[in-house]
Amino acid sequence: MAKPQTVIVTGASQGIGAAIVHSFLDRGYNVVATSRRSSNAGFAPSANLALVDGDIGQAATAEKVIQTAIDRFGTIDHVVNNAGIFSSKPFTDYTLDEFCTFVSTNLNGFIFITQPAVKKMLSQGTGGSVTTITAALADNPMLGSPASIPMITKGGLNAITLSLASEYAKNKIRFNAVAPGVVDTPLHKNVSKDLLNSRSPMGTISAPKDIAEAVVYLTEAGHVTGEVLHVDDGAHVGRW
């Protein structure tokens, strides 16, 4: 019987991240789940699950995650960069401190975990994948949902996904992204469902499991790389 593959999931404590963790565990993967409060996220104890608490915007957290994966499971086969922060407001209302916070979590977090993971995949010589959660708003801004500053980071993640897909194609390490629209998570708990549903041409919003299913697909789709997969109820197609 083949040894289970190991996947690292960041931002794993709730919403999309928790759904991703459960999806991989259900499919028999080893999972290293990290977030600021992953140990308090209510995951059932499992021999296939390791939890690491910490801020992914800090290099020390990423180092601990990588070492935990190697010590506990022996390999790093896949990474899901789900950790990210977002807020919507007019461009002139964002502060420099807010911008730096977006960069720390959304960009530094990607670099800190992905660089050592790719080095490990290269040393293993068996390929692997990195899937990053970005945002449909990065390439389809929407009136009524101003988010220019966080989209600097999400658009950058789309760009580096394409660059790395090319750079590591010969090594069979695939880089893809999932770009969600509105997702029914605690981020939107105080927003009316009617308003949220109006933000897509389908008149619906996605559930965390919908994003998780897309992540699992890209992780297992051995011939797909450089893809930004929109799971946004059609929002990226344009005006409606």
C-alpha positions in Angstrom: 0.0 0.0 0.0 1.4 3.4 -1.0 2.4 5.7 1.8 0.0 8.7 2.3 1.2 11.9 0.8 1.6 14.9 3.1 0.0 18.3 2.6 0.6 21.5 4.5 -2.5 23.8 5.0 -2.1 27.3 6.3 -4.9 29.4 7.7 -6.4 26.1 8.8 -8.5 27.0 11.9 -11.9 27.9 10.4 -13.9 28.5 7.2 -12.1 27.6 4.0 -9.0 26.4 5.7 -10.8 24.0 8.0 -12.8 22.6 5.1 -9.6 22.0 3.2 -8.1 20.1 6.1 -11.2 17.9 6.5 -11.2 17.2 2.8 -7.6 16.0 2.7 -8.0 13.9 5.9 -11.1 12.3 4.4 -9.0 11.3 1.3 -6.3 9.7 3.4 -3.6 12.4 3.3 -1.3 13.3 6.1 -2.0 16.9 7.0 0.0 19.6 8.8 -2.5 22.3 9.7 -1.3 25.7 10.9 -2.9 28.9 12.0 -2.7 31.2 15.0 -5.2 29.0 16.8 -5.2 25.6 15.1 -5.0 23.7 18.3 -8.3 25.3 19.4 -10.1 24.7 16.1 -11.9 21.6 17.2 -10.2 19.1 14.9 -10.6 15.5 16.1 -7.3 13.9 17.1 -5.8 11.8 14.3 -2.6 10.0 13.5 -2.7 11.7 10.1 -3.0 15.3 11.5 -0.4 17.5 13.1 -1.3 21.0 14.4 1.1 24.0 14.6 0.0 27.3 16.1 1.6 30.5 15.0 1.6 33.6 12.7 2.5 32.4 9.2 3.8 36.0 8.6 6.7 35.1 10.9 9.5 32.9 9.5 9.8 31.0 12.7 6.3 29.7 12.3 7.0 28.4 8.8 10.2 26.8 10.0 8.3 24.9 12.7 5.6 23.8 10.2 8.2 22.5 7.7 10.1 20.6 10.5 6.9 19.2 11.9 5.9 17.8 8.5 9.3 16.2 8.1 9.6 14.8 11.6 6.0 13.5 11.8 5.4 12.3 8.2 8.8 12.3 6.4 7.8 14.1 3.3 6.2 17.3 2.0 4.2 16.6 -1.1 1.8 19.5 -1.3 1.2 23.0 0.1 -2.1 24.9 0.3 -1.4 28.6 1.0 -4.8 29.5 2.4 -3.9 31.9 5.1 -4.9 35.4 4.1 -6.6 38.6 5.4 -9.0 40.9 3.6 -11.0 44.1 4.2 -13.1 46.2 1.9 -12.9 50.0 2.1 -12.2 53.0 -0.2 -8.5 53.3 -1.3 -8.0 56.5 0.6 -9.1 54.9 3.9 -6.4 52.2 4.1 -3.5 52.9 6.4 0.1 52.0 5.9 -0.1 49.7 8.9 -3.0 47.8 7.2 -1.0 47.5 4.0 2.0 46.1 6.0 -0.4 43.6 7.7 -1.7 42.4 4.3 1.9 42.0 3.0 2.9 40.1 6.2 0.2 37.5 6.0 -0.7 37.3 2.3 2.8 37.6 0.8 5.4 36.9 3.5 3.4 33.9 4.6 3.4 32.5 1.1 7.2 33.0 0.7 8.1 31.7 4.1 6.3 28.4 3.7 6.6 27.8 0.0 10.4 28.3 -0.4 11.4 25.6 2.1 8.6 23.3 0.9 9.8 23.5 -2.7 13.4 22.9 -1.6 12.1 19.7 0.1 10.1 18.7 -2.9 13.2 19.2 -5.1 15.3 17.0 -2.8 12.7 14.3 -2.8 12.6 14.3 -6.6 9.0 13.1 -6.9 7.3 16.4 -7.8 4.5 18.0 -5.8 2.1 20.9 -5.9 1.5 24.3 -4.4 -2.1 25.7 -4.5 -2.8 29.2 -3.3 -6.1 30.9 -2.4 -6.3 34.3 -4.1 -9.5 36.2 -5.0 -11.8 36.8 -7.9 -11.6 40.5 -7.2 -8.0 40.6 -8.1 -8.8 40.5 -11.8 -12.4 41.5 -11.7 -12.9 44.5 -9.4 -16.5 45.2 -8.6 -18.3 48.5 -7.8 -19.5 48.4 -4.3 -16.7 46.1 -3.1 -13.6 48.3 -3.0 -10.5 46.3 -2.0 -7.6 47.8 -3.9 -4.9 47.4 -1.3 -5.5 43.7 -0.4 -5.9 43.0 -4.1 -2.3 44.2 -4.6 -1.3 41.1 -2.6 -3.8 38.7 -4.2 -2.9 39.8 -7.7 0.7 39.3 -6.8 -0.1 35.7 -5.7 -1.7 35.1 -9.1 1.4 36.4 -10.8 3.9 34.3 -8.9 1.7 31.3 -9.4 2.3 31.6 -13.2 6.0 32.4 -12.8 6.7 29.4 -10.6 4.6 27.0 -12.7 7.0 27.8 -15.5 10.1 27.7 -13.4 9.4 24.3 -11.9 7.5 22.5 -14.6 10.5 20.3 -15.5 10.7 19.3 -11.8 7.0 18.2 -11.9 6.2 20.7 -9.1 2.9 22.3 -10.1 1.6 25.7 -9.0 -2.0 26.7 -9.2 -4.5 29.0 -7.5 -8.1 29.1 -6.6 -9.8 32.5 -6.8 -13.0 32.5 -4.8 -15.7 35.1 -5.0 -18.0 35.5 -2.0 -17.8 32.6 0.4 -20.1 31.9 3.3 -17.5 32.2 6.1 -17.4 34.1 9.4 -16.0 37.1 7.5 -19.5 37.8 6.2 -21.5 36.8 9.3 -23.0 40.3 9.7 -23.8 40.8 6.0 -27.3 39.9 4.7 -27.5 36.8 2.5 -29.5 38.8 -0.1 -26.7 41.3 -0.5 -24.1 38.6 -0.8 -26.1 36.7 -3.3 -26.4 39.8 -5.5 -22.6 39.8 -5.9 -22.6 37.1 -8.6 -24.5 36.5 -11.8 -25.7 33.1 -10.5 -27.2 34.8 -7.5 -25.6 32.4 -5.1 -22.5 32.2 -2.9 -20.0 29.4 -2.4 -19.6 27.3 0.7 -16.1 26.6 2.1 -16.4 23.0 0.9 -16.8 24.3 -2.7 -13.4 25.9 -2.4 -11.9 22.8 -0.7 -13.1 20.6 -3.6 -11.4 22.9 -6.1 -8.2 22.7 -4.0 -8.3 18.9 -3.9 -8.8 18.8 -7.7 -5.8 21.0 -8.4 -3.7 19.0 -5.9 -4.5 15.8 -7.7 -4.7 17.0 -11.3 -1.2 15.9 -12.4 -1.3 17.7 -15.7 -2.7 21.0 -14.5 -0.2 23.8 -13.7 -0.3 27.6 -14.0 -4.1 27.6 -13.5 -6.1 30.3 -11.7 -9.4 28.5 -11.1 -12.3 30.8 -10.3 -14.9 29.5 -7.9 -17.0 32.6 -7.7 -20.5 31.8 -9.1 -19.5 33.4 -12.4 -18.4 36.8 -11.0 -15.2 36.8 -13.0 -17.0 36.8 -16.4 -17.8 40.5 -16.1 -20.8 42.8 -15.7 -24.2 41.3 -15.1 
